[in-house]
Amino acid sequence: MTDKKSVDKKPTCGIIMPISLIDNCPPEHWSDVLGIIKDVCITNDFFPNLVSDADDIGVIHNRIIENIYSSDIVICDVSCKNANVMFELGMRLAFDKPTIIIKDDLTGYSFDTSLIEHLEYPRDLRFTSIIKFKENLGNKLKATHEKATKDPNYSTFLKNFGKYKIAHLEDREVSSDTYILNAIEELRRDVRVIKNYSINDKSDEVSRLIRSRSIMEREMLEKEISDVDRLKFRKAVQEYLKANNINGKPKELDMEIGAIIDELEKNNDLKRIAGNSSTFRQLVRDNIY
């Protein structure tokens, strides 16, 4: 049985790498690569941890970011230039913590990270070449961790561009009730957003107008209009419909709503009541349908 205390004392090595099909490399290929990296870590007394793995239950993105930040050292495989991998590598480099980049021999260098040494291995995972790669990676792992531990000015990446204030994560503890309430509030916000973007109006023209409203226009829609002015507006709309023999059938109105609004906007008294074009259009629709 593994002694948990002895495991906890070992420095952690986070692993960032592809895990699914990309560039004709199936999940099984990445499983083999992961096994090689883990073997190097264990042989050199590091505790390997794929950053997307976690025992606790929580939002997966939070776990990944926490693992990227808290790992004593990270090995990142940029083979095939997987977008998620490159993004996670970018976060690690922003924290400017010890990082080792590896790639296979069929993947080119990325301009942004070319300043950092890359250890290379054969994509076909040839045995003799992998033996040499594991030796080089092990030496690099120990040397990098030792230098980062002893040198307070150690920098993996940002040293190439001057002095910067390093990003860090703030630890926060909240009760389970607070966590649940925050999660519920986030869901409520998401539902409100979905509702705002799920407006299904009868008219394509009206839908276009609704989608194109600015935040300022939506706030202006809340303008208070007196009952007298509302009745005056309604009477003017009804008189216009009657004078032009426009029936209240939805299909006919859908086709003519744009023209109706344009004509009614020529009435300065109605424009005064509405106050702005968005409210004007809304009042017209309210008094037609």
C-alpha positions as CSV (number, residue, x, y, z in Angstrom):
1,M,0.0,0.0,0.0
2,T,1.3,3.5,-0.9
3,D,2.1,5.7,2.0
4,K,-0.1,8.8,1.4
5,K,2.2,11.0,3.5
6,S,5.2,10.1,1.4
7,V,3.2,10.8,-1.8
8,D,2.1,14.2,-0.4
9,K,5.8,15.2,0.3
10,K,6.7,14.6,-3.3
11,P,6.7,17.7,-5.6
12,T,3.7,17.6,-8.0
13,C,4.3,17.6,-11.7
14,G,1.2,18.8,-13.7
15,I,0.8,17.3,-17.1
16,I,-0.8,19.3,-20.0
17,M,-1.3,17.3,-23.2
18,P,-3.8,16.2,-25.8
19,I,-6.0,13.3,-24.8
20,S,-8.3,12.9,-27.8
21,L,-8.0,12.3,-31.6
22,I,-6.0,15.0,-33.3
23,D,-3.8,15.0,-36.5
24,N,-4.5,11.2,-36.9
25,C,-3.2,10.5,-33.4
26,P,-5.9,8.5,-31.5
27,P,-6.6,8.6,-27.8
28,E,-4.6,5.4,-27.4
29,H,-1.5,7.2,-28.7
30,W,-1.9,9.9,-26.1
31,S,-2.4,7.3,-23.4
32,D,1.0,5.8,-24.3
33,V,2.6,9.3,-24.2
34,L,1.0,10.0,-20.8
35,G,2.4,6.7,-19.5
36,I,5.9,7.7,-20.7
37,I,5.6,11.1,-18.9
38,K,4.2,9.6,-15.7
39,D,7.0,7.0,-15.7
40,V,9.6,9.7,-15.9
41,C,7.9,11.6,-13.1
42,I,7.7,8.6,-10.8
43,T,11.3,7.5,-11.5
44,N,12.5,11.0,-10.5
45,D,10.3,11.2,-7.3
46,F,7.7,13.5,-8.7
47,F,3.9,13.0,-8.3
48,P,2.4,13.1,-11.8
49,N,-1.0,14.7,-12.2
50,L,-2.9,15.3,-15.4
51,V,-4.2,18.8,-14.8
52,S,-7.7,17.8,-16.0
53,D,-7.9,15.1,-13.3
54,A,-9.3,15.8,-9.8
55,D,-10.9,13.8,-7.0
56,D,-13.2,16.5,-5.8
57,I,-16.6,17.4,-7.4
58,G,-16.7,20.8,-8.9
59,V,-16.6,22.8,-12.1
60,I,-14.0,21.2,-14.3
61,H,-12.6,24.5,-15.6
62,N,-11.9,25.6,-12.0
63,R,-10.1,22.4,-11.3
64,I,-7.9,22.7,-14.4
65,I,-6.9,26.3,-13.6
66,E,-6.2,25.4,-10.0
67,N,-4.0,22.4,-11.0
68,I,-2.2,24.6,-13.6
69,Y,-1.4,27.2,-11.0
70,S,-0.6,25.0,-8.0
71,S,1.6,22.3,-9.6
72,D,5.2,22.6,-8.5
73,I,6.3,22.0,-12.1
74,V,4.4,21.3,-15.3
75,I,5.3,19.3,-18.4
76,C,3.4,20.4,-21.4
77,D,3.2,18.4,-24.6
78,V,2.4,20.8,-27.5
79,S,2.4,18.1,-30.1
80,C,-0.2,18.7,-32.9
81,K,-0.7,22.2,-31.3
82,N,-4.0,21.3,-29.7
83,A,-6.0,24.6,-29.0
84,N,-6.8,23.6,-25.4
85,V,-3.3,22.6,-24.6
86,M,-1.9,25.9,-26.0
87,F,-4.4,27.9,-24.0
88,E,-3.5,26.0,-20.8
89,L,0.2,26.5,-21.5
90,G,-0.5,30.2,-21.9
91,M,-2.0,30.4,-18.4
92,R,0.9,28.5,-16.9
93,L,3.4,30.8,-18.6
94,A,1.4,33.8,-17.3
95,F,2.0,32.5,-13.8
96,D,5.7,32.3,-14.8
97,K,6.1,29.0,-12.9
98,P,8.6,26.3,-13.9
99,T,7.4,24.6,-17.1
100,I,9.0,22.1,-19.5
101,I,7.7,21.9,-23.0
102,I,7.9,18.8,-25.1
103,K,6.7,17.9,-28.6
104,D,6.9,15.2,-31.2
105,D,9.2,15.3,-34.2
106,L,6.4,16.0,-36.6
107,T,5.2,19.2,-34.9
108,G,6.8,22.5,-35.7
109,Y,7.7,25.3,-33.3
110,S,5.2,28.0,-32.3
111,F,6.5,31.5,-32.6
112,D,5.3,32.6,-29.2
113,T,7.0,29.8,-27.3
114,S,10.0,29.2,-29.5
115,L,12.1,31.1,-26.9
116,I,11.7,28.1,-24.5
117,E,13.7,25.0,-25.1
118,H,11.5,22.1,-26.4
119,L,12.5,18.4,-25.7
120,E,11.6,16.3,-28.7
121,Y,10.4,12.7,-29.0
122,P,9.5,10.6,-32.1
123,R,5.8,10.5,-32.8
124,D,6.0,6.8,-33.6
125,L,7.4,6.3,-30.0
126,R,10.3,4.1,-31.2
127,F,11.7,2.3,-28.2
128,T,15.4,3.2,-28.4
129,S,14.6,6.9,-29.0
130,I,12.0,7.0,-26.2
131,I,14.7,5.6,-23.8
132,K,16.9,8.6,-24.6
133,F,14.0,11.0,-24.4
134,K,13.0,9.7,-21.0
135,E,16.5,10.2,-19.7
136,N,16.7,13.8,-21.1
137,L,13.2,14.6,-19.7
138,G,14.2,13.3,-16.3
139,N,17.3,15.3,-16.1
140,K,15.4,18.4,-17.3
141,L,12.7,17.8,-14.7
142,K,15.1,17.6,-11.8
143,A,17.3,20.5,-12.9
144,T,14.4,22.8,-13.6
145,H,12.6,22.1,-10.3
146,E,15.9,22.5,-8.4
147,K,16.7,25.9,-10.0
148,A,13.1,27.2,-9.5
149,T,13.2,26.2,-5.9
150,K,16.6,27.7,-5.1
151,D,16.5,30.9,-7.3
152,P,13.9,33.4,-6.2
153,N,14.3,35.3,-9.5
154,Y,13.7,32.2,-11.6
155,S,11.5,32.8,-14.6
156,T,10.4,30.3,-17.3
157,F,9.2,32.8,-19.9
158,L,8.6,36.4,-18.9
159,K,12.3,37.1,-18.2
160,N,12.6,37.4,-22.0
161,F,10.4,40.5,-22.1
162,G,11.5,42.5,-19.0
163,K,10.0,42.8,-15.6
164,Y,6.3,41.9,-15.0
165,K,4.1,41.5,-12.0
166,I,3.2,37.8,-12.0
167,A,-0.4,36.7,-12.1
168,H,-1.6,34.7,-9.1
169,L,-4.7,33.1,-7.8
170,E,-6.4,34.2,-4.6
171,D,-7.5,31.4,-2.2
172,R,-11.1,31.8,-1.0
173,E,-13.1,29.6,1.3
174,V,-16.9,29.6,1.2
175,S,-19.6,27.5,2.9
176,S,-21.5,24.9,1.0
177,D,-24.6,27.1,1.3
178,T,-22.8,30.1,-0.2
179,Y,-21.5,27.9,-3.0
180,I,-24.9,26.6,-3.9
181,L,-26.5,30.0,-3.7
182,N,-23.8,31.4,-6.0
183,A,-24.3,28.5,-8.4
184,I,-28.1,29.1,-8.5
185,E,-27.6,32.8,-9.2
186,E,-25.3,32.0,-12.1
187,L,-28.0,29.7,-13.5
188,R,-30.6,32.4,-13.1
189,R,-28.3,34.9,-15.0
190,D,-27.8,32.3,-17.8
191,V,-31.6,31.7,-18.1
192,R,-32.2,35.5,-18.3
193,V,-29.6,35.7,-21.1
194,I,-31.2,32.8,-23.0
195,K,-34.7,34.4,-22.7
196,N,-33.3,37.7,-24.1
197,Y,-32.0,35.9,-27.1
198,S,-35.0,33.6,-27.6
199,I,-37.5,36.3,-28.6
200,N,-39.7,34.8,-31.4
201,D,-41.8,37.6,-32.8
202,K,-44.3,37.1,-35.6
203,S,-42.6,39.6,-37.9
204,D,-39.0,39.3,-39.3
205,E,-38.8,43.0,-39.3
206,V,-39.8,43.3,-35.7
207,S,-37.4,40.5,-34.7
208,R,-34.6,42.4,-36.5
209,L,-35.5,45.6,-34.6
210,I,-35.6,43.9,-31.3
211,R,-32.2,42.2,-31.8
212,S,-30.6,45.5,-32.8
213,R,-31.7,47.5,-29.7
214,S,-28.8,48.9,-27.8
215,I,-28.7,48.8,-24.0
216,M,-29.5,52.5,-23.9
217,E,-32.6,52.0,-26.0
218,R,-33.8,49.2,-23.8
219,E,-33.5,51.5,-20.8
220,M,-35.4,54.2,-22.6
221,L,-38.3,51.8,-23.2
222,E,-39.0,52.2,-19.5
223,K,-40.0,55.8,-20.0
224,E,-43.2,56.5,-18.2
225,I,-46.2,57.5,-20.4
226,S,-49.4,58.8,-19.0
227,D,-52.7,57.0,-19.5
228,V,-54.0,60.0,-21.4
229,D,-51.1,59.9,-23.9
230,R,-51.4,56.1,-24.2
231,L,-55.1,56.5,-25.1
232,K,-54.2,59.2,-27.6
233,F,-51.6,57.0,-29.2
234,R,-53.9,54.1,-29.4
235,K,-56.7,56.2,-31.0
236,A,-54.3,57.5,-33.6
237,V,-53.1,54.0,-34.5
238,Q,-56.7,52.7,-34.8
239,E,-57.8,55.6,-36.9
240,Y,-54.8,55.1,-39.3
241,L,-55.7,51.4,-39.7
242,K,-59.3,52.2,-40.3
243,A,-58.5,55.0,-42.8
244,N,-56.2,52.7,-44.8
245,N,-58.6,49.7,-44.7
246,I,-55.9,47.6,-42.8
247,N,-57.5,44.6,-41.2
248,G,-56.3,43.2,-37.9
249,K,-55.3,39.8,-39.3
250,P,-51.8,38.8,-38.1
251,K,-50.5,37.7,-41.5
252,E,-51.5,40.9,-43.2
253,L,-50.1,43.0,-40.4
254,D,-46.8,41.1,-40.4
255,M,-46.3,42.1,-44.0
256,E,-47.2,45.8,-43.5
257,I,-45.8,46.5,-40.0
258,G,-42.7,48.3,-41.3
259,A,-44.7,50.6,-43.6
260,I,-47.2,51.3,-40.9
261,I,-44.5,52.4,-38.5
262,D,-42.9,54.6,-41.1
263,E,-46.2,56.4,-41.8
264,L,-47.1,56.8,-38.2
265,E,-43.7,58.3,-37.4
266,K,-44.7,61.3,-39.5
267,N,-47.1,62.2,-36.7
268,N,-45.0,64.6,-34.5
269,D,-47.5,64.3,-31.6
270,L,-47.1,60.5,-31.5
271,K,-43.3,60.9,-31.6
272,R,-43.5,63.3,-28.7
273,I,-45.5,60.8,-26.7
274,A,-43.1,58.0,-27.4
275,G,-39.9,60.0,-26.8
276,N,-37.7,57.7,-28.9
277,S,-37.9,55.4,-31.9
278,S,-37.7,52.1,-30.0
279,T,-40.6,53.1,-27.7
280,F,-42.5,54.4,-30.7
281,R,-42.2,51.0,-32.5
282,Q,-43.1,49.1,-29.3
283,L,-46.3,51.3,-28.8
284,V,-47.3,50.7,-32.4
285,R,-47.0,46.9,-32.0
286,D,-48.8,47.0,-28.7
287,N,-51.8,48.8,-30.3
288,I,-51.9,46.6,-33.4
289,Y,-51.6,43.1,-32.2
